[in-house]
Amino acid sequence: MKGYGPADATESPRFSGIRTFMRLPYLRDLSGVDFVVVGVPFDTGATFRVGARFGPEAIRSASMLLRPYNPEWELPVFDVLSGADYGDLSVVAGYLPESHEKITEQLLSILDGDVTPIVLGGDHSITLPELRAVAQRFGPVALIQFDAHGDVWPDEFETHATPFWRAAQEGLLDLGRSSQIGLRGSAYDASDLRRSFDMGFQVFTAREVRRQGLEAVAQAVKERAGSGPVFLTFDMDFADPAYAPAVGTPEVGGFTSWECQYLVRGLRGVNFVAFDLVEVSPPYDHPGAITALLAANIAYEFISLLAVARC
């Protein structure tokens, strides 16, 4: 029996209907569902530009252009996957610890239903409560992080600069299988970058990605991740501001939209148990919503990776 998929564009134009991701059905009953797209409209962890609370809405609106057949894999995605839009998790605006507790609790209910979450943020602080939920379900997981920043600042406060330092301290990560890709930009001192290496991450700075090449980097990340459970987090500042201007902390010298797609597609075969995509801040976007459009397409590649894994 065929599962849930997008609305038929031959009967209902893509610009019509309620703004769910790809016009998937909005469901809270997860029976017969393989994955859900979940919004987390929270940006109280931002330290520079806020606005990512509006990210899930913008990404969903941009996603109406997406179609169910992925030619990269020659795959009708929803012939092998059943998916839905879960809507947004409940958060408490302005209250970070309380919101993080609620995120963990709500995400656990999804994971306990054997459903793979694809979370749309929101600032990068939300990944910490997600990892708390994922680790309760799967134990410590490998992290594959696309980001201009390591987000390993050892601060007593929880912000979007601290999630992976805290996750490591809490034992949520299998650092021996984890990788950070794309790090670049100015820093406060040399320890900012060194910290990721010292913690045990495999680190590919933006310069190193270009020196080694996209395919070699993707292969090295896959090999390090191995066969165990993996969480993929994609901060949109991984892309260059020319392609994704609407992010919380933009850094020049980043990656093109095609390079973003290529690297994510290169992770075929990894055992992903959860994904998130964060830091889309629509108030700073181009009138054509190019940041949200790229984000929607990256989330589509997450879904496609799940579909390819079933073929």
GUVEX-738351 format. One record per residue: residue number from 1; residue in three letters; x, y, z of N, C-alpha, C in turn. Coordinates in pm, whole numbers. Example, Ala and Ser with C-alpha at 12.3 -4.5 7.8 and 13.67 -1.06 7.14 Angstrom:
BEGIN
nr:rest:n.px:n.py:n.pz:ca.px:ca.py:ca.pz:c.px:c.py:c.pz
1:ALA:1319:-569:780:1230:-450:780:1320:-330:780
2:SER:1285:-225:708:1367:-106:714:1290:3:787
***
This chain:
BEGIN
nr:rest:n.px:n.py:n.pz:ca.px:ca.py:ca.pz:c.px:c.py:c.pz
1:MET:85:-119:0:0:0:0:88:123:0
2:LYS:59:219:-89:139:339:-98:118:426:25
3:GLY:229:485:75:221:568:194:192:714:160
4:TYR:226:801:253:198:943:238:305:1011:153
5:GLY:261:1104:68:351:1182:-16:291:1317:-45
6:PRO:357:1396:-131:307:1530:-162:175:1527:-237
7:ALA:104:1639:-232:-19:1654:-310:12:1647:-458
8:ASP:-82:1599:-538:-64:1584:-682:-74:1720:-750
9:ALA:36:1766:-810:40:1898:-873:-47:1908:-998
10:THR:-86:1794:-1055:-174:1798:-1172:-318:1828:-1133
11:GLU:-349:1810:-1005:-484:1836:-957:-492:1959:-866
12:SER:-379:1991:-803:-373:2107:-713:-242:2179:-738
13:PRO:-245:2300:-795:-120:2370:-830:-26:2383:-710
14:ARG:104:2381:-739:202:2382:-632:197:2508:-546
15:PHE:143:2616:-600:135:2740:-522:12:2747:-434
16:SER:-67:2642:-431:-191:2642:-352:-176:2552:-230
17:GLY:-269:2565:-139:-273:2476:-24:-199:2532:97
18:ILE:-210:2459:207:-144:2496:333:4:2471:318
19:ARG:86:2557:376:230:2549:359:294:2445:450
20:THR:279:2319:414:358:2213:474:479:2191:384
21:PHE:578:2116:435:697:2090:354:659:2004:234
22:MET:688:2053:114:659:1983:-11:511:1952:-28
23:ARG:427:2018:51:282:1991:51:251:1848:96
24:LEU:336:1798:185:308:1670:250:188:1686:343
25:PRO:118:1579:374:7:1591:469:57:1630:608
26:TYR:-21:1712:676:8:1748:814:-50:1640:904
27:LEU:39:1569:976:-5:1456:1057:64:1457:1192
28:ARG:-9:1420:1295:49:1393:1426:40:1245:1461
29:ASP:-49:1174:1395:-55:1028:1407:49:971:1311
30:LEU:153:909:1364:267:869:1282:258:724:1236
31:SER:143:662:1245:126:527:1193:149:527:1042
32:GLY:231:437:994:257:427:851:346:536:796
33:VAL:421:606:883:508:715:840:654:676:865
34:ASP:740:702:766:883:672:778:963:792:829
35:PHE:925:911:785:994:1031:830:894:1144:847
36:VAL:931:1241:930:851:1362:943:943:1484:935
37:VAL:891:1589:875:956:1719:879:896:1794:999
38:VAL:986:1848:1082:945:1909:1208:1004:2050:1217
39:GLY:923:2148:1246:973:2283:1267:1003:2311:1413
40:VAL:1113:2384:1437:1144:2433:1573:1170:2583:1562
41:PRO:1067:2665:1579:1078:2809:1558:1134:2880:1681
42:PHE:1264:2867:1702:1327:2917:1824:1462:2980:1790
43:ASP:1485:3103:1836:1615:3168:1809:1668:3245:1929
44:THR:1625:3206:2048:1674:3274:2169:1820:3241:2197
45:GLY:1875:3138:2131:2016:3105:2148:2109:3182:2056
46:ALA:2055:3267:1970:2138:3341:1875:2219:3449:1947
47:THR:2342:3471:1902:2431:3569:1964:2458:3690:1874
48:PHE:2409:3689:1750:2433:3801:1659:2301:3845:1595
49:ARG:2258:3779:1488:2134:3818:1421:2024:3719:1456
50:VAL:1912:3769:1505:1797:3683:1533:1703:3684:1413
51:GLY:1604:3598:1417:1506:3586:1307:1485:3444:1262
52:ALA:1569:3351:1313:1557:3211:1270:1429:3146:1321
53:ARG:1359:3211:1413:1228:3157:1455:1131:3152:1338
54:PHE:1157:3232:1236:1072:3232:1116:1126:3139:1007
55:GLY:1235:3069:1037:1296:2981:939:1208:2867:891
56:PRO:1144:2791:982:1060:2679:936:951:2723:839
57:GLU:888:2835:868:783:2885:781:837:2918:642
58:ALA:953:2985:637:1012:3025:508:1056:2904:427
59:ILE:1114:2806:494:1161:2686:424:1042:2609:367
60:ARG:937:2597:445:818:2529:395:762:2600:272
61:SER:757:2732:275:704:2807:161:791:2784:37
62:ALA:923:2784:54:1013:2762:-60:1003:2620:-113
63:SER:966:2526:-27:964:2385:-66:851:2348:-161
64:MET:755:2439:-180:643:2405:-269:689:2381:-411
65:LEU:809:2427:-447:863:2407:-581:915:2264:-602
66:LEU:945:2194:-494:1009:2063:-505:913:1957:-558
67:ARG:970:1864:-633:892:1759:-698:932:1622:-643
68:PRO:847:1521:-655:873:1394:-587:975:1302:-653
69:TYR:1018:1334:-775:1117:1249:-843:1253:1315:-836
70:ASN:1353:1243:-783:1489:1295:-774:1573:1237:-887
71:PRO:1604:1317:-989:1679:1264:-1104:1823:1227:-1072
72:GLU:1879:1284:-967:2015:1250:-927:2026:1100:-899
73:TRP:1923:1045:-835:1922:903:-800:1830:821:-891
74:GLU:1766:888:-988:1667:823:-1075:1563:752:-988
75:LEU:1508:829:-894:1427:769:-789:1299:848:-763
76:PRO:1182:783:-775:1057:842:-726:1052:826:-575
77:VAL:1091:930:-504:1119:922:-360:1003:862:-282
78:PHE:881:903:-313:768:862:-231:706:730:-275
79:ASP:771:665:-370:735:526:-398:797:433:-295
80:VAL:903:480:-230:972:395:-131:966:451:10
81:LEU:922:575:26:913:637:157:774:695:180
82:SER:730:692:303:606:758:343:644:870:439
83:GLY:603:994:407:644:1107:489:532:1205:515
84:ALA:550:1284:621:449:1382:660:518:1503:720
85:ASP:442:1610:733:487:1729:805:420:1725:942
86:TYR:501:1724:1046:453:1713:1183:410:1848:1240
87:GLY:437:1955:1166:414:2088:1220:530:2130:1308
88:ASP:508:2228:1394:613:2282:1480:605:2225:1621
89:LEU:723:2204:1681:727:2170:1822:694:2293:1906
90:SER:645:2269:2024:611:2377:2116:737:2428:2185
91:VAL:757:2559:2186:869:2621:2256:816:2738:2338
92:VAL:900:2790:2427:864:2904:2511:950:3021:2467
93:ALA:894:3114:2396:971:3224:2340:1046:3300:2449
94:GLY:1178:3315:2429:1259:3389:2523:1316:3309:2638
95:TYR:1278:3182:2649:1323:3098:2761:1395:2976:2707
96:LEU:1527:2980:2709:1604:2875:2645:1600:2741:2720
97:PRO:1634:2734:2848:1633:2602:2913:1498:2533:2906
98:GLU:1391:2609:2929:1256:2551:2924:1224:2500:2784
99:SER:1261:2578:2682:1235:2538:2544:1315:2413:2509
100:HIS:1440:2407:2551:1521:2290:2522:1463:2164:2585
101:GLU:1412:2176:2707:1349:2060:2771:1228:2013:2691
102:LYS:1149:2108:2644:1030:2072:2566:1068:2009:2433
103:ILE:1174:2058:2369:1219:2002:2241:1259:1856:2259
104:THR:1338:1829:2362:1381:1691:2388:1261:1599:2410
105:GLU:1170:1641:2494:1053:1559:2526:969:1529:2402
106:GLN:944:1631:2321:860:1613:2203:929:1530:2095
107:LEU:1060:1551:2079:1131:1474:1977:1140:1326:2016
108:LEU:1149:1299:2144:1152:1160:2189:1027:1085:2148
109:SER:914:1151:2151:789:1084:2114:790:1046:1966
110:ILE:859:1124:1884:872:1091:1742:969:975:1724
111:LEU:1083:982:1789:1184:878:1776:1132:744:1829
112:ASP:1054:748:1934:1000:624:1991:900:556:1899
113:GLY:850:630:1799:762:571:1699:836:516:1579
114:ASP:971:506:1590:1055:456:1480:1038:541:1355
115:VAL:1027:671:1375:1015:767:1266:1139:855:1266
116:THR:1194:882:1147:1314:965:1136:1275:1112:1126
117:PRO:1322:1196:1221:1289:1338:1215:1386:1416:1126
118:ILE:1330:1510:1050:1409:1608:976:1364:1743:1030
119:VAL:1449:1803:1112:1412:1922:1188:1456:2048:1113
120:LEU:1365:2145:1104:1395:2275:1046:1400:2379:1158
121:GLY:1519:2441:1175:1532:2544:1279:1500:2681:1226
122:GLY:1505:2779:1318:1564:2769:1447:1715:2792:1444
123:ASP:1768:2845:1557:1913:2862:1566:1979:2730:1606
124:HIS:2113:2729:1605:2183:2602:1622:2181:2552:1765
125:SER:2133:2632:1858:2123:2582:1995:2025:2466:2005
126:ILE:1929:2456:1911:1826:2352:1921:1882:2212:1898
127:THR:2002:2205:1839:2058:2072:1812:2095:2000:1941
128:LEU:2130:2074:2046:2163:2010:2173:2044:1932:2230
129:PRO:1926:1991:2246:1814:1909:2296:1773:1799:2200
130:GLU:1793:1819:2070:1768:1709:1976:1862:1593:2005
131:LEU:1990:1623:2024:2088:1518:2052:2058:1447:2184
132:ARG:2005:1521:2281:1967:1457:2407:1859:1351:2383
133:ALA:1764:1384:2296:1659:1287:2264:1715:1170:2185
134:VAL:1796:1200:2084:1852:1095:1998:1939:1000:2079
135:ALA:2021:1053:2171:2108:969:2252:2029:880:2347
136:GLN:1915:927:2394:1830:841:2477:1777:723:2398
137:ARG:1757:744:2270:1701:638:2185:1809:545:2129
138:PHE:1926:603:2091:2027:526:2019:2161:516:2091
139:GLY:2177:586:2202:2308:597:2264:2389:705:2194
140:PRO:2516:723:2233:2599:827:2169:2605:806:2017
141:VAL:2587:914:1942:2583:906:1797:2700:982:1736
142:ALA:2734:945:1615:2828:1024:1538:2759:1151:1491
143:LEU:2834:1259:1484:2783:1386:1434:2854:1419:1303
144:ILE:2777:1446:1199:2831:1504:1076:2776:1645:1070
145:GLN:2866:1743:1078:2828:1883:1094:2883:1966:978
146:PHE:2792:2024:899:2830:2120:796:2811:2259:855
147:ASP:2919:2337:863:2910:2460:942:3033:2547:916
148:ALA:3014:2678:920:3128:2769:916:3198:2777:1051
149:HIS:3128:2735:1157:3180:2747:1293:3171:2612:1364
150:GLY:3264:2587:1455:3263:2461:1527:3153:2449:1630
151:ASP:3106:2563:1682:3002:2565:1786:3042:2481:1906
152:VAL:3170:2496:1944:3223:2422:2059:3277:2519:2163
153:TRP:3218:2637:2173:3261:2735:2271:3229:2683:2411
154:PRO:3329:2678:2501:3306:2621:2635:3247:2724:2731
155:ASP:3121:2757:2710:3055:2862:2788:2958:2798:2887
156:GLU:2940:2863:3001:2842:2813:3098:2699:2831:3049
157:PHE:2678:2923:2955:2546:2947:2901:2524:2861:2777
158:GLU:2398:2829:2748:2365:2757:2625:2329:2860:2518
159:THR:2406:2862:2409:2377:2947:2294:2400:2865:2168
160:HIS:2384:2928:2052:2412:2855:1929:2562:2838:1905
161:ALA:2646:2892:1993:2791:2871:1983:2841:2757:2071
162:THR:2753:2696:2151:2797:2598:2251:2745:2456:2236
163:PRO:2657:2424:2140:2585:2295:2151:2675:2172:2149
164:PHE:2783:2175:2072:2860:2051:2057:2965:2036:2165
165:TRP:3006:2145:2226:3086:2136:2348:3003:2069:2457
166:ARG:2881:2118:2473:2794:2063:2577:2756:1918:2545
167:ALA:2728:1890:2418:2691:1752:2380:2804:1656:2412
168:ALA:2928:1698:2387:3043:1613:2418:3056:1595:2569
169:GLN:3038:1703:2645:3048:1693:2790:2941:1600:2848
170:GLU:2825:1595:2785:2715:1511:2833:2722:1368:2780
171:GLY:2823:1339:2698:2839:1203:2646:2740:1165:2539
172:LEU:2689:1266:2465:2589:1240:2362:2652:1202:2228
173:LEU:2782:1232:2211:2848:1214:2082:2953:1105:2088
174:ASP:2964:1031:1979:3075:939:1957:3177:1017:1873
175:LEU:3267:1086:1942:3357:1178:1873:3454:1106:1780
176:GLY:3483:981:1808:3572:905:1722:3512:876:1585
177:ARG:3381:900:1569:3316:881:1440:3262:1012:1382
178:SER:3293:1125:1445:3231:1251:1411:3320:1341:1326
179:SER:3256:1425:1245:3329:1515:1155:3263:1652:1150
180:GLN:3345:1755:1137:3300:1891:1111:3358:1935:977
181:ILE:3274:1993:892:3314:2029:757:3280:2174:729
182:GLY:3378:2250:677:3351:2385:629:3395:2498:719
183:LEU:3463:2468:831:3498:2572:927:3585:2680:862
184:ARG:3555:2804:896:3629:2917:836:3595:3045:912
185:GLY:3655:3154:869:3623:3284:925:3719:3326:1035
186:SER:3707:3451:1076:3792:3505:1181:3756:3442:1315
187:ALA:3849:3455:1410:3830:3394:1541:3883:3488:1649
188:TYR:3851:3455:1774:3903:3534:1885:4049:3503:1912
189:ASP:4087:3376:1898:4227:3337:1911:4243:3197:1851
190:ALA:4367:3147:1851:4396:3020:1784:4322:2902:1847
191:SER:4285:2914:1974:4220:2802:2041:4080:2775:1986
192:ASP:4018:2874:1920:3883:2853:1868:3877:2735:1773
193:LEU:3969:2729:1679:3970:2617:1584:4033:2494:1646
194:ARG:4137:2513:1726:4208:2400:1784:4118:2316:1873
195:ARG:4017:2379:1931:3930:2308:2025:3860:2189:1959
196:SER:3815:2206:1837:3748:2095:1768:3842:1977:1749
197:PHE:3967:2005:1709:4067:1898:1695:4093:1832:1830
198:ASP:4110:1914:1933:4143:1861:2065:4030:1774:2121
199:MET:3906:1807:2085:3793:1727:2133:3784:1592:2064
200:GLY:3849:1578:1947:3848:1450:1877:3771:1447:1747
201:PHE:3718:1562:1704:3650:1567:1575:3750:1547:1460
202:GLN:3705:1485:1353:3774:1496:1225:3728:1629:1165
203:VAL:3823:1719:1136:3788:1854:1095:3840:1881:954
204:PHE:3749:1929:869:3785:1978:736:3750:2126:730
205:THR:3850:2212:739:3822:2353:719:3780:2376:574
206:ALA:3727:2494:546:3688:2524:409:3807:2513:315
207:ARG:3923:2560:360:4043:2550:277:4080:2405:251
208:GLU:4067:2320:354:4104:2179:339:4006:2106:247
209:VAL:3877:2143:252:3780:2082:161:3820:2110:17
210:ARG:3861:2232:-10:3899:2268:-148:4032:2206:-187
211:ARG:4120:2188:-91:4249:2126:-123:4231:1978:-155
212:GLN:4148:1908:-77:4132:1764:-97:4028:1730:-203
213:GLY:3928:1818:-220:3821:1792:-316:3698:1736:-248
214:LEU:3582:1764:-305:3455:1727:-244:3440:1576:-227
215:GLU:3475:1501:-330:3455:1356:-325:3541:1292:-218
216:ALA:3666:1335:-208:3756:1278:-107:3707:1309:34
217:VAL:3658:1430:54:3609:1468:186:3484:1386:222
218:ALA:3390:1376:130:3269:1297:157:3304:1153:191
219:GLN:3399:1097:120:3440:959:145:3504:944:283
220:ALA:3588:1040:319:3653:1035:451:3551:1047:563
221:VAL:3451:1131:545:3346:1148:645:3266:1020:660
222:LYS:3232:956:547:3158:830:550:3238:721:622
223:GLU:3365:710:588:3448:606:648:3459:625:798
224:ARG:3472:749:841:3484:774:985:3352:744:1057
225:ALA:3240:775:992:3110:751:1056:3082:603:1076
226:GLY:3133:519:985:3113:376:998:2966:336:985
227:SER:2929:228:1050:2795:173:1034:2700:210:1148
228:GLY:2749:278:1249:2666:313:1363:2572:429:1335
229:PRO:2486:464:1431:2389:571:1411:2455:708:1398
230:VAL:2399:790:1309:2459:920:1276:2351:1028:1276
231:PHE:2386:1144:1329:2303:1264:1326:2370:1364:1231
232:LEU:2296:1414:1133:2349:1514:1041:2290:1650:1076
233:THR:2377:1748:1099:2331:1885:1122:2393:1976:1017
234:PHE:2310:2060:956:2353:2147:847:2318:2291:884
235:ASP:2421:2368:919:2404:2511:944:2415:2582:809
236:MET:2315:2664:777:2313:2728:646:2426:2826:624
237:ASP:2500:2863:729:2617:2947:705:2734:2868:647
238:PHE:2717:2737:631:2814:2658:554:2822:2711:412
239:ALA:2709:2751:357:2705:2810:223:2759:2953:227
240:ASP:2815:2997:117:2863:3134:108:2744:3231:114
241:PRO:2764:3351:170:2654:3448:174:2598:3486:37
242:ALA:2674:3464:-68:2619:3488:-202:2504:3394:-233
243:TYR:2503:3277:-169:2399:3176:-193:2302:3166:-76
244:ALA:2347:3206:43:2263:3199:163:2293:3320:251
245:PRO:2242:3437:213:2271:3557:293:2197:3562:425
246:ALA:2084:3493:436:1996:3507:552:2028:3405:659
247:VAL:2140:3422:726:2181:3333:834:2219:3418:956
248:GLY:2227:3351:1070:2255:3424:1192:2393:3483:1199
249:THR:2494:3409:1146:2633:3454:1154:2702:3424:1021
250:PRO:2684:3510:921:2739:3482:788:2892:3492:784
251:GLU:2953:3405:704:3098:3405:683:3128:3394:534
252:VAL:3212:3483:482:3250:3474:341:3342:3355:320
253:GLY:3364:3321:192:3453:3210:160:3388:3074:174
254:GLY:3255:3071:165:3183:2946:182:3158:2873:52
255:PHE:3055:2791:51:3033:2696:-57:2912:2733:-142
256:THR:2916:2690:-267:2806:2716:-359:2690:2623:-329
257:SER:2575:2654:-386:2460:2567:-366:2486:2428:-422
258:TRP:2553:2420:-537:2583:2290:-596:2679:2210:-508
259:GLU:2778:2277:-450:2872:2207:-362:2800:2154:-238
260:CYS:2705:2231:-186:2626:2182:-72:2551:2054:-110
261:GLN:2485:2055:-224:2412:1936:-269:2507:1818:-288
262:TYR:2620:1843:-352:2714:1736:-384:2764:1667:-257
263:LEU:2799:1746:-157:2853:1688:-35:2747:1607:40
264:VAL:2626:1657:46:2520:1581:114:2491:1452:37
265:ARG:2482:1461:-95:2458:1341:-175:2570:1240:-160
266:GLY:2690:1289:-135:2806:1200:-119:2801:1114:5
267:LEU:2701:1136:91:2691:1060:216:2596:941:204
268:ARG:2568:901:83:2484:782:62:2542:662:136
269:GLY:2455:589:205:2498:469:275:2524:489:423
270:VAL:2526:614:470:2545:641:612:2415:608:686
271:ASN:2428:559:807:2313:517:888:2255:638:964
272:PHE:2179:720:894:2124:841:955:2000:807:1038
273:VAL:1997:861:1160:1881:842:1246:1806:973:1270
274:ALA:1866:1086:1236:1801:1216:1250:1882:1320:1173
275:PHE:1812:1426:1133:1873:1537:1060:1820:1668:1118
276:ASP:1901:1773:1106:1844:1906:1119:1913:2004:1026
277:LEU:1844:2113:1001:1894:2222:917:1856:2351:988
278:VAL:1956:2436:1016:1933:2548:1107:1985:2679:1051
279:GLU:1946:2787:1121:1998:2923:1104:1948:2997:980
280:VAL:1834:2957:924:1770:3039:820:1697:3154:889
281:SER:1737:3276:858:1679:3395:921:1615:3482:814
282:PRO:1487:3458:783:1422:3522:668:1427:3675:663
283:PRO:1432:3747:777:1438:3893:764:1560:3944:686
284:TYR:1663:3861:673:1784:3900:602:1794:3841:463
285:ASP:1688:3776:417:1697:3706:290:1678:3800:172
286:HIS:1730:3754:58:1707:3820:-71:1557:3817:-100
287:PRO:1504:3917:-174:1359:3913:-206:1313:3783:-271
288:GLY:1405:3716:-339:1370:3587:-399:1380:3470:-304
289:ALA:1407:3498:-175:1415:3394:-71:1516:3285:-106
290:ILE:1635:3327:-151:1731:3227:-198:1787:3140:-87
291:THR:1797:3193:35:1845:3111:147:1744:3002:180
292:ALA:1618:3041:189:1513:2944:218:1502:2840:106
293:LEU:1520:2884:-19:1513:2790:-131:1624:2687:-124
294:LEU:1747:2732:-95:1857:2637:-81:1832:2544:36
295:ALA:1784:2598:147:1756:2515:264:1653:2406:232
296:ALA:1547:2443:160:1445:2345:124:1505:2234:38
297:ASN:1593:2271:-52:1656:2171:-139:1751:2080:-63
298:ILE:1821:2134:37:1907:2049:118:1823:1951:199
299:ALA:1712:1999:256:1623:1909:330:1568:1800:238
300:TYR:1541:1835:113:1496:1737:14:1603:1629:-8
301:GLU:1731:1670:-6:1839:1572:-20:1845:1481:103
302:PHE:1812:1533:221:1804:1446:339:1700:1337:316
303:ILE:1582:1376:270:1475:1280:244:1521:1178:139
304:SER:1589:1228:36:1635:1139:-70:1737:1037:-19
305:LEU:1824:1078:74:1918:983:132:1846:870:204
306:LEU:1737:902:273:1659:798:338:1596:705:235
307:ALA:1549:762:124:1486:681:19:1588:590:-49
308:VAL:1705:645:-81:1809:567:-147:1854:450:-60
309:ALA:1855:472:71:1898:365:162:1804:245:158
310:ARG:1683:264:107:1586:154:101:1588:80:-32
311:CYS:1668:130:-126:1669:70:-260:1779:-34:-273
***
